[in-house]
Structure formats: structure tokens, C-alpha cells
Amino acid sequence: VAAGFHCIEIASAAPITVPTVDKLSLRVLIDSAHDQFLKPQTVQGVLHQPPGNGRGQDYRRVLHNQWGLSLFAETQRADETRAILLDFGYSPDALLNNIEILKVDPTKVNALIVSHGHHDHYGGLTGFLDRYRSDLAPDVKLYAGGEDNFCHRVSPSSVKGQFTDFGQLDRRELAARQITTVLCETPTVVADHAFTTGQIKRSSIERILPNTFVERGIKDGLGCDASHYSPAELAGQIIPDEHVHEHATCFNIKDKGLVVISSCGHVGIVNSVRQAQEVSGVEKVHAIVGGFHLGPAPKDYLVQIVAEIGKLKPDVVIPMHCSGLNFALEAQAQMPANVIVPTTGSRLTFGA
């Protein structure tokens, strides 16, 4: 129990033994676009199966796209399988709609992971639990990067010094739905098949591009424990968001290397991958996947970061969500044989 909250566990700080899996399938439950004309392709051994027309059995229902991300990860090791739901999109109606249309089986889920405390990544969570909690294992857990996930976040408005509300993840709602949250400030093995990076060191040339601001403190059980932070960050001050506890979700694919999934990459995609390499002891990067938050990047900075990604020698780079069209185009220019651009409903298969 941390800081008097029930339903919170702290992950062990002991070094982890990184699991290896034979195969990983990633289903894109939510992203910001759907393209029914995409063709199946295999790039550097990674199979991309596009979503087709995205319609349900009732033609009037179709995949919902929105600003946000949700990924359904299924892994196999010998005859053992696991499923993890990583992030939950902006709203439950989109997530629940797409789960049904894509015929994903949520009852298989062994663990839930939230990448960081932005509404476009946790917004669908409580609605998902309201619909499916009784079908999930009683002891299913939510793995979060740290206390920071529960802070109140605001966005700058057009008036200097004024902010608009961007909400907060409510741990009371999770507790009410019998969900224990594990704070993974250190690297953590999830469902025996995946691992998280823990807190990501900032060693590259990357910088945090302006986004949300954060307010530390707790009121009526809502918010984050300000005693967790340095005096400058304590309660009541609205400060730029440093994303202290954004973590990446990773898989080590047999004979292929690491698949590193950064849902937003505010702390830097190169930093995230280096952290995964360091905690796993695996140097080879098979795939870098997810949101890289380079949509707002100036051109010269973007060119520089794509070059740094190239130095990591990934087999494939798979941009989603907040990576930006500018990133996809620059990555295709610098690494033409290594880029896959999926959409909502895509399935990506890594390994045998």
C-alpha cells in the first residue's frame, strides 16, 4: 500500500529476467485513421495485415478512429499464450465498438497496461471495465509507470497563464472495479511474456516538446501523492509536464530481438529504446512501434531524430498516433525499406 491508498502495489526493484516469446501479434484497436485500401505487406519479416473495410456484421457500424491509441497484444511461447491490453483510447464507445467489430476476445486479457496519464490513452479504461470486468480474471492488474499517472493535467489555452482541463485517471474508480494498480517505476515483467522499461533515462539529444501541464496533490482521494516529488513540484503549482513515469512496453522475440512500444514517446523514442536495451541486455532492435510525439517537431529536429533512430538499426519502424505524417514521410525518406504505416484495425505479426 503506497501513501495510504488501497489497491496500489509497488513493483520490485530487483533486476528482471527478460522473457522471450516466439511470436507477437499486435492488433491496433484505436488509432486516428482507417484506410480500407491498404494492401497486406511483409517488411523485414514483419507481416502487416490491413483492416479491410472496417465494417461490422451490420454495415452501418464501422471502426471508430480518434486521437488516442489502444493496442491488443497476443503472444505465444511454445503452447503458452498471453494477452495484454495496452492503453484504451480516448473514449469507451470507440474502444468497445472496435473490440466487437475486430472480434477481439477481451476475456483472454491477462494484464492491462497504461503508458502514461493522458486522457487519450486511459479514457476508455473505466468504460471497458464496466463492460468486461466480470469476464476478466479476478486478479487482473493494471501496470502503470508510476504515481505520476494519477496527477491532474491541464492544457495551455490561447490566453497566457490560463489552462483548460485535461482530466485525471481516478484511482477510486479503479478500486471500485477491483483493479489493483502496480506502479512500475522500475522494470517489471508483465504476464510472464512482456516487460516494461521502468522510468526512462534521458540520455539522447531528444527534448520534451510542449504539451500538457501538471498539478501535483490530492483532493478527496483524487490526484497524485505530492510527497512523491521534489519540493519544486509539490502541490498547488501548475508546472510543465515532464512525463516522469511514462514507460514503454517491450517484448523480446526469439531470434529477432526487441519490439519496443512507446505509446506517446514524450520522453523520447531513442531514450525509450536505449532503456529497453539496457534493462534487457538485448542489443538487437527488431521493431520500434507506437506514438513518437514528433508531429509537432520542427523539421531540422525531426531529421536529426530520425537519423538517431536509424543508428539503432531497427528492422522496422511502425509509427502510430502522435508520430505525425511528417515523421512517417521523413522515416520513409531515410529508411525506405524499414517503415510500416498501419491504421486502426491493422494486425502486425512479429516472429514465426
N, C-alpha and C positions, 0 to 999 in steps of 0.2 A: 504494500500500500504506500503510495507516494503522497506526501503532503496532505495526508488526511482524506484522500479520495479513495473510495472503494472502486473495484473493477479496473485498477491500473496495476500493471506489473512492469518492473524494470528488467530489460534483457541483461543477461550475464555479461560481464566484461571479459570473460575468458576468451582466448583466441578460438576461432571456429575451425572445424574441419569442413571444408567446402565440398558439398555433394556433387557428383557427376551424374548427368542424365543422358539417356540415349537419344531422346527426341523431345522437342518442344514445339507445340502448336500455339500460336497467338491469334486470337480472334479479336478484331477491332470492333468492340461493341458500340463505341461512340467516338467519332471524330467530327471535324467541321464540314466535311463534304462527302458526297457519294457519287461515284462515277460508274454508270452501268456499262460503259463501253470499254472499260479496261480489259486487257487480254491477259490470260494466265502467262506467267513467265518464271523462269528459273534463273537466278542471278547468283553466281559463285556458290552453287549448291543449295541456295535458299529458294524454296518454292513459294510464289505468291499467287494465291487463288482469289480473284476478284469477286465482288459480291453479286454480280449479275444485276437483275433489275431491282433487287431490294424489296420486292413486294411480298406481302404475306399471302396466305391462302385466300383471304378476302382482298381483291385487287385494290380496294380503296385504302388499304393500310400499307404504308411504305416505311422504310427505315427513316428514323429521325436523325438529323445532324444538328450539332450545336457546338458552341465554343466550350470545349471540355474534352476529356479523354476517359475512356474506360476500356480495359483490356482483360480478356478471359484467357488465362494461360493454362494449358494442359500439358503435363509432362509424363514421360514413360521411362522407366528404368527396369530392364528385363520385363517381368509381367506385372510390375507395380506401377500404378498411375496416381497422379495427384492433380488437383485443380486449384488455381488461385485466382481470385478476382482482384485486379489491381486498379484502383480508382473507379469512380462511379458517375462521372459526367456531371453536368450542371443541374439536371432535374430528373426526378424519378420517372416521370412519364416517358421520357426518351429512353431511359435505360430499360424499363420494363417492356416497352413496345419492341425494342430491338432484340432483347433476350427471346421474346416469343417468335419474332419473325425469323431470327437466325437459328431457332431451335437449339439454343444453348441450354444445357441442363444445370441450373443453379444448385440443385440438390447435391451435385458432386463436389461443391466447393469445400476445400479443406482449410482454407485460410483467406482472410481479407487483408489487403494492404492499402494504406492511404499514403500517397507520396509526400504530400505537404498540405498545409492548411488553407488552400484556396478553394472557394466555393465551386469552381468549375471542375474540381477533382473529387470533392466529397458531397456535392449537392444531392446526388441520387441515393446516398447511403441509407438514410433512415427509411425512405420510401421502399428501397429494396428489402430492408429488414422487415418492414411491416408486411410485405407480400410473402417473403420466403423464410423468415426466421424459423418458423416451426418445421420447415423441411431441412434445415441445416443441422449439423451435429451440435449437441447441446454445448460442447466446449469450444466451438469455433471462436477464433480470436481475431482481433484487428491489430495489425502491426503498423505502428506509426513511428515516424522518425524521432519524435521527442515531444516534450511538453509544449513546444512552440506551435504545434498543430492546433492547439485549443485557444490560442490568442485571438483577440478581436482584431479584424483587419478592416482598413478603410482605404478608399481610393482618392487620389487628389481630384478636386473639381476644377472648373475653369477659373474659379476665384482663388487667388493665392491664400493659403492658410486655411481654406475650408475643404472639408472632405465629405465623400458620400460613403454610406455604409456598405461593407462587403462581407458582413456576417462573420460567424464563427462556428466551428464544429462544437456541438453541445455534448459534453461527456455524460450529462444526466440522461439524455435521450438514448445514448448507447447502453448505459447501465440499466435503464428501464427495459431494454430489449435483451437483457442478459448477455451483453457483449463485453468481454474483458479486453482492454486495450493494452498491448505490450509496447512500451516505449523503447525503441531500438536505437539508442544513441551510440551504441557500439554495434559492430557487425553481428548479424543474427541469422541463423538458419531458419527457414520458414517451410513448414510442411515436409521436412526431410529432403526436399528437392531443389529449393531456391535459397538464395541468401541475399541479405541487404548489406549495403556498404557501411551502415552507420554514418556518423557525421562526416561530411566530406571536406577534406583539407583543400585549402585554396592556394595551389602552388603554381598554376599556369598564368598566362598573361590575361586570362579572362576577367571580366568585371561584371558586377550585377547591373543589368540595365534597369532603368527606373520602372517601378511597377507599384505595388501596394505599400502602404504604411501599416504599422502595427502598434497596438496598445497592450501593454502588459498589465495583468492584475485580474482579480476575481471579484465578481459581484453576484451574490445569491447562487453560488456554485457554478456560475458560467464564466469562462475565461481561462487564462493560464496562470500558473503559480509564479508570481513575480520574483519570489525568493530564489528562483532557479537561475536568475540572470544577474549581470553585473549592475552596480548602483546606477550607472548612466541609463540603463534600460528599464529601470523599475517603474512601478505603477504610475499611471496617470499621464505619462508623456507619450505623445504620438511621434514615433521615430520611423525612419526608412526601414523597410523590411529587409533583413539580411538573410532570411530563409535558413536560420541556424540548423533546423532539423529536417531539411529536405534530404531524402535519401533515395538511392537508386536500387532497383530490384534486379538481381542478376541470376543467370543460370550458367553452369559450366557444361557444355555439350561435349560428349565423348568424341575425341579425335578432331574436334572442330575449334574449341576454345570458348571464350566468354561471350554471352549475349547480355549486354548491359542496357537496361531500360530506364531511361531518365524521363519521368513524366512531364517535367517542365524545364529542368536544367537551369533554373535561375542561378545556381552556384557554379555553373559552367559545365558543359558536357565533357570537355577534356579532363577537368578535375574529377568528374564523376567516374570516368573510365579508369583514370590512374588509380583512384581509390579502390575500385573493384580489383584491379591488377594487384595492388598492394595487399589487400586483405585476403585474397585468394591464393596468391603465389602463382597465379596463371598469367603468363605474359601475353599469349595469343588472344587477339580480339576477333571473334567471329562476326559479331553484329553489334552495331550501336543503333538503338531503337528509341523512338518516342518524341517528346517535345523538347526542343533545344533552346527555346526562347530567343531566337535570333531574328524573328520577324521585325522587331524594332531596331535592329542593328544597323549602324552606318556602314556604307559599302566597304570602306577600307578595313574596318574591324572585321566584317563578315569574311572578306577574302582571307584575312590573316587566320581567323579561327578555323575555316575550312581547311587551310593548309596544315594547321596543327592537328586536326582530325586525321588528315591524310598520313601524318607521321606515326599515328597509332597503328597504321596498316590494317584497318578492319576489312574483312571480306565484303561486308555490305553495310551501308548506312541507310536507315529507314526513317525518314523524317515524318512526323505527325504533328497535329495540334498547333502549337505556337512556334514551330520551327520557322515557318514563313515560306512563301513562294520564292522569295529572294534566296533563302538558304537552299531550297531544292534546286534552283537553277544554277547557283554557284557550285554546289556539290556535283551536279551533273557535268558542269564545265571542267572542274578539277579532277573528278574521279568518275569518268563516264561509264566505266564497266562495273561500278560498285553501288549504284543507287537504286532503291526501290521506293516508289511513292504510292502507298496504299490509301484506301479511303474507308469510311465506315462500312463494316461488313466484310472487309478483306480477311483472309486467313493466310498466315505466314507460317511455314513449317521449316524448322531447323533440325538437322540431324537425320539419321537413317530413315 
